[in-house]
Amino acid sequence: MSADTNTFENVKAVILSCHKNSTSEEKVNFYNTWAENYDQDVAVLDYRAPSLAANSISTHFSGDREAAVVLDVACGTGLVAQQMKRHGFGHFVGIDGSQAMLEVARESGLYQDLKQCMLGEGQLPVQWGLFDVVVIVGAFSVGQVPVDVVRELCKSTKPGGYICMTTRSNHDNLQYKASLERELKQMEEEELWTCVEYSQVEDWERAVSEQEHGYISGAVYIYKKL
């Protein structure tokens, strides 16, 4: 998409076309074709989740940021790592299902390692208990990543480390969000982690569904592994 066609209506059409994809292969193909224009398109949406997540992590993390190892799950083109770099984090491992997205992330020079993996279709290709921070932004939503992936995020984190997750709170995602929160609570009851922040944000991003207008809301969750 060239700059002169990078309008809200065109970006909205691109995103709505993704919702028609039902298989994993179709979704990956969509993201592969979107990778080149992804950053410009989400900027049109005023997509704030990467900066909101990075700000929340920065608020709670008190260790050595330059030495901290961050696992960026569903890293896409690297928007979250860019934001976390501004807060002093410097060591990133990224995982994504789209090879084209990973190529853009690789060009950023932010990541020490990048791995291709379809979330929910096999174990995360990382060592358990290795990471100081694990973050997943944008992927926990209906039709994307299964809720039970949260358990792998927790397993990947060091005891005392932080897991940051986001999801949307718009109407289409409410059922998924409720399922996600049930799993988060269940894991807290199992004493796997404890919630240190839950924040609801009104102006998350511009609405793209036909039923919604203006901005939709979203949520940031920060858990500390026990």
C-alpha positions in Angstrom: 0.0 0.0 0.0 1.6 3.3 -1.1 1.6 6.3 1.2 -1.1 8.1 -0.8 -3.6 5.1 -0.3 -2.7 4.6 3.3 -6.0 6.0 4.5 -8.1 4.8 7.5 -10.7 3.3 5.2 -8.1 1.3 3.2 -6.4 0.1 6.4 -9.8 -0.9 7.8 -10.5 -2.9 4.6 -7.1 -4.7 5.0 -7.9 -5.7 8.6 -11.4 -6.8 7.9 -10.1 -9.0 5.2 -8.0 -10.8 7.7 -11.1 -11.8 9.7 -12.3 -13.9 6.8 -9.2 -16.1 7.2 -10.1 -19.3 9.1 -7.1 -21.6 8.8 -3.6 -21.1 10.2 -2.2 -21.1 6.7 -4.5 -18.4 5.6 -3.7 -16.2 8.6 0.1 -16.6 8.0 -0.3 -15.8 4.4 -2.2 -12.6 5.3 0.5 -11.5 7.7 3.2 -12.3 5.2 1.6 -10.0 2.6 0.9 -7.3 5.3 4.4 -7.2 6.7 5.8 -4.6 4.4 3.1 -2.0 5.2 2.2 -3.2 8.8 3.9 -0.4 10.7 2.5 2.4 8.6 -1.0 0.8 8.7 -1.2 0.4 12.5 0.1 4.0 12.9 -3.1 5.1 10.9 -5.1 3.1 13.5 -3.3 5.0 16.4 -2.5 1.6 17.8 -1.2 2.2 21.3 -0.8 -1.3 22.7 3.0 -1.6 22.2 3.8 1.6 24.1 1.2 0.9 26.8 2.7 -2.5 27.4 6.2 -1.2 27.5 5.2 1.6 29.9 3.6 -1.0 32.2 6.6 -3.3 32.2 8.9 -0.3 32.9 6.8 0.6 35.9 7.2 -2.8 37.6 10.6 -4.0 36.5 13.4 -3.0 38.9 16.3 -5.2 37.7 19.1 -4.6 35.3 17.3 -3.7 32.1 20.3 -3.9 29.8 21.0 -7.5 31.0 17.4 -8.6 31.2 16.4 -11.1 28.5 13.0 -10.4 27.0 10.8 -12.9 25.1 8.6 -11.0 22.6 5.9 -13.4 21.6 4.0 -12.7 18.4 6.6 -10.0 17.9 5.5 -9.0 14.4 7.8 -6.3 13.0 9.2 -5.4 16.4 7.0 -2.6 17.6 7.1 -3.8 21.2 10.9 -4.2 21.3 11.2 -0.6 19.9 9.2 0.7 22.8 11.0 -1.4 25.4 14.4 -0.2 24.0 13.3 3.3 24.9 12.9 2.1 28.5 16.5 0.7 28.6 15.9 -3.0 27.7 18.4 -4.3 25.2 18.2 -8.1 24.9 15.3 -9.5 22.8 14.2 -12.9 21.5 11.3 -12.8 19.1 8.8 -15.4 18.1 6.2 -15.0 15.3 4.2 -17.2 12.9 5.0 -15.0 9.9 8.4 -15.3 8.2 7.9 -12.0 6.4 7.1 -10.2 9.7 10.3 -11.8 11.2 12.4 -10.5 8.3 11.2 -6.9 9.1 12.0 -7.5 12.8 15.4 -8.8 11.8 16.1 -5.6 9.8 15.4 -3.6 13.0 18.6 -4.9 14.6 16.8 -5.1 17.9 16.7 -8.9 18.3 19.5 -11.3 19.3 17.4 -14.3 18.1 14.2 -14.7 16.1 12.2 -17.9 15.8 9.3 -18.9 13.5 6.5 -20.7 15.4 2.7 -21.0 15.1 1.4 -20.2 18.6 -0.9 -22.9 19.9 0.3 -25.5 17.4 3.2 -26.8 19.4 5.4 -25.8 22.4 7.2 -22.5 22.3 10.7 -23.1 20.9 12.5 -21.7 23.9 14.0 -22.9 27.1 11.6 -22.9 30.1 12.4 -20.5 33.0 14.9 -18.4 31.0 13.3 -15.0 30.5 13.2 -12.0 32.8 10.2 -10.6 30.9 7.8 -12.3 28.6 5.5 -10.0 26.5 2.6 -10.7 24.1 0.9 -7.7 22.5 -2.0 -7.9 20.0 -2.2 -11.6 19.6 -4.6 -12.5 22.4 -7.9 -11.9 20.6 -10.6 -13.9 18.9 -9.5 -15.9 15.9 -5.8 -15.5 16.8 -3.9 -17.2 19.6 -5.6 -19.8 21.9 -6.0 -18.8 25.5 -4.0 -21.7 26.9 -0.8 -20.3 25.4 -0.6 -18.2 28.6 0.6 -21.3 30.4 3.6 -21.5 28.1 4.3 -17.8 28.6 4.5 -18.5 32.4 6.7 -21.6 31.9 9.1 -19.5 29.8 9.6 -16.9 32.6 12.1 -17.0 35.4 10.7 -17.1 39.0 10.2 -13.5 39.9 10.0 -12.5 36.3 7.2 -10.6 34.6 4.6 -11.6 32.0 2.8 -8.8 30.2 -0.3 -9.5 28.0 -2.8 -7.3 26.2 -6.2 -7.9 24.7 -9.0 -5.8 23.2 -12.2 -5.0 25.1 -14.4 -4.3 22.1 -17.7 -6.2 21.6 -16.3 -8.8 19.2 -13.6 -9.8 21.7 -15.6 -9.9 24.9 -16.2 -13.6 25.0 -12.5 -14.3 24.3 -11.4 -11.7 26.9 -13.7 -13.5 29.5 -12.1 -16.8 28.7 -8.6 -15.3 28.9 -9.3 -13.8 32.3 -10.7 -17.1 33.6 -7.4 -18.8 32.7 -5.4 -16.0 34.3 -7.4 -16.3 37.5 -7.1 -20.1 37.5 -3.3 -19.9 37.2 -3.3 -17.4 40.1 -5.3 -19.9 42.2 -2.8 -22.5 41.3 -0.1 -20.2 42.7 1.8 -20.0 39.4 1.9 -16.3 39.4 0.3 -13.2 40.9 -1.3 -10.2 39.3 0.5 -6.9 39.8 -1.4 -4.8 37.3 -4.6 -4.8 35.4 -5.4 -1.6 33.5 -8.3 -0.8 31.3 -7.5 1.7 28.6 -10.3 3.6 26.7 -8.5 4.9 23.6 -6.7 1.7 22.6 -7.0 2.0 18.8 -9.4 3.2 16.2 -12.4 0.9 15.7 -12.5 -1.1 12.4 -15.6 -3.2 12.8 -18.8 -2.0 11.1 -20.6 -2.0 14.5 -18.2 0.3 16.3 -17.0 3.8 15.8 -14.4 6.1 17.3 -11.9 4.2 19.5 -12.2 0.8 21.1 -10.8 0.0 24.6 -8.3 -2.6 25.6 -6.6 -4.1 28.6 -3.0 -4.6 29.9 -2.2 -7.4 32.4 1.1 -7.7 34.3 1.7 -10.9 36.2 4.8 -11.9 38.3 5.8 -15.5 38.3 6.0 -17.1 41.7 
